[in-house]
Amino acid sequence: MTLTSLVPVFALMTSLAAAVIIFAIPEERHRLRTLVNLGAAVLKLVLVIYMVWGVARGIEFRVAFTMVPGVEFVLQADALAVMFAGLSAVLWLFTTIYAVGYLKDSPNRSRFFGFFSLCVASTMGIALAGNLFTFFLFYEMLTLSTYPLVVHRGTDKALRAGRNYIIYTLSGGVVLLLGIAWLQGLVGDLSFRAAGHFQDSDPAIHGSLIMIFVLLIAGLGVKAAIFPVHGWLPQAMVAPAPVSALLHAVAVVKAGAFGIVRVVYDIYGIEFSATLGLLEPLAWLAAFTILYGSARAVFQTDLKRRLAFSTVSQVSYIILGITLFGPIGTVGGLVHLLHQGIMKITLFFCAGNYAETLGIHRIDEMDGAGRRMPGTSVAFTIGAFGMIGAPPLAGFVTKWTMGSGALAANMSWVIVVLLLSSLLNAAYFLPVLHRLWFREAAINWPAERRWGRLETHALLLWPPLLTALMTVLVGLFAALPFSPLSWAELIAIREYLP
């Protein structure tokens, strides 16, 4: 075991150690807690960048030990792992900065940031897990560490949302564990590897493998907010804005989608999944969820609930992309894992800014807010147009690539789904933008706060501006090396040409 092979452990331990330290920091030591938060976030980002550089050059990052006979705990950094880890590391840094400003003068900040760090550690463990057993450990750790964040405010509404969240996610975890245990007993090794395990499997076990696949997707589909197990997500919007951003862009829903990617590609293998006829039903379920989530979003009057149903729709793009049998569809699905995270965190940062600065929660309260908060509103506009798929933004790259993948896979009906979804995206975002920029401002905002010369606190303003800039840049420079698109292409090449 070399120092290089331990880098995944170091990346995981940065946020675990930060959590332990933060829990021990007295509530009044605000600067020390902020220093620990930001220091750990920066260190993690440096380690992940090093792993990205190493994986691109063929360096192996892997550490494993046997927990019980036949069951290993494995951390490894392959191309897919560092893609998700990179998203987590970058957006954790932005969310930490945002949360410091958002929770200024709030109580229980040590508790919040302690569980916040545990949540990020769980997400990093999910990204770097080398087999299904290790994945499951961190997947359930994520459930337990996010619950205190959802109920952080302690109101009756927050507690109800928390109960709903824990019932959904723990139930999904039970189903997932059943599938993993059944699969472990059937075939033994559940490590993640390109092309999966079952290319030459005995046809006698194919029926069992189909049933196990259904269990695995059902368990993972809860966190991925696939219809009909999506109901926890809109209710969880009572959480503080940094938590909403974390749930939608970095941690929970992405953990579910990432797990589905791992099962399809690195446990079953894309070709074997197609042979069993598993991809087409999953594609139709994802397509329905895309349209359902978009349609529900149109009728929401609360801004965060509209964004929540948008997430229900947008995360299923990832799942739809991986079911398009072929490398182009894979690229479209995987690149959306990053692109959706960047765009959606921008939108939730902005929603938090409107709430904290003007007391705005409902869409009908947003008239003229663009002139009062131009920076936030420009960021929101970029994020919204990205979600609609306007060129040259990140969302356009996703939808164009997925459309190309659908044509290559002779699944032209997917083009109709993408077009309908984009129209629905426009139907629920454009009215918000019209209110921001073209309506007269209210005489009195619901609960306006002044933050000096800036439209809002600087720590609330800069994160959405930077993530909005990223939304533009990853679209404009999608063809450059190490862009999300080029990295997704690398993964697809390794998956289809093992």
DAJO-V830181 format. One record per residue. OMEGA is omega in whole degrees, 0 to 359 (999 if undefined). Layout:
# DAJO-V830181
OMEGA
OMEGA
This chain:
# DAJO-V830181
182
178
179
181
182
182
176
178
179
179
178
186
181
181
175
178
178
180
180
181
184
177
183
182
177
186
185
182
187
182
179
179
178
179
179
179
185
179
179
180
180
179
179
180
178
180
180
177
177
179
177
178
181
180
179
181
174
178
181
174
182
174
183
170
183
178
171
181
179
181
181
168
187
168
178
180
170
186
180
180
184
174
179
178
178
176
181
184
182
184
174
180
180
181
177
178
181
183
178
178
184
184
178
180
177
177
171
181
177
177
181
185
174
178
175
179
176
178
180
176
178
180
178
177
176
181
188
179
181
176
184
179
179
177
183
179
182
179
178
174
177
177
185
182
179
180
179
178
179
184
189
184
174
178
177
180
179
180
176
178
179
177
179
180
185
178
179
190
177
176
176
178
177
179
179
180
178
179
180
181
179
181
178
179
183
187
179
187
178
179
178
177
182
179
172
190
199
182
183
184
179
179
181
181
184
178
177
180
177
180
178
178
179
178
182
181
178
179
179
183
177
179
178
177
175
174
7
184
183
194
181
192
178
180
181
181
174
179
176
185
178
178
177
178
181
181
190
190
190
197
200
184
178
177
177
180
179
178
178
176
180
181
184
186
192
171
180
186
186
181
179
177
178
180
179
181
184
188
185
177
178
178
180
177
178
180
179
179
178
182
179
181
179
180
179
181
182
188
179
178
176
186
183
176
176
178
179
178
172
178
176
179
191
181
179
170
180
182
178
181
183
177
176
190
181
184
182
176
177
179
181
180
183
181
178
175
179
185
180
179
181
182
185
178
175
183
180
172
182
177
177
178
178
182
185
185
185
183
183
174
182
181
181
175
190
183
175
182
179
179
178
181
187
181
178
184
173
178
179
180
179
179
181
179
174
179
178
180
180
176
2
188
186
182
177
180
179
187
177
181
179
176
177
178
179
178
179
181
182
177
187
178
178
177
179
178
180
180
179
179
179
177
177
175
178
183
180
177
185
175
177
180
177
178
181
193
190
177
175
183
175
177
177
175
183
181
186
174
178
182
180
185
182
180
177
179
184
181
174
185
188
179
178
177
181
178
173
176
177
178
177
187
182
172
182
186
183
184
182
175
178
171
176
181
181
179
176
177
177
179
182
179
181
182
184
177
184
999
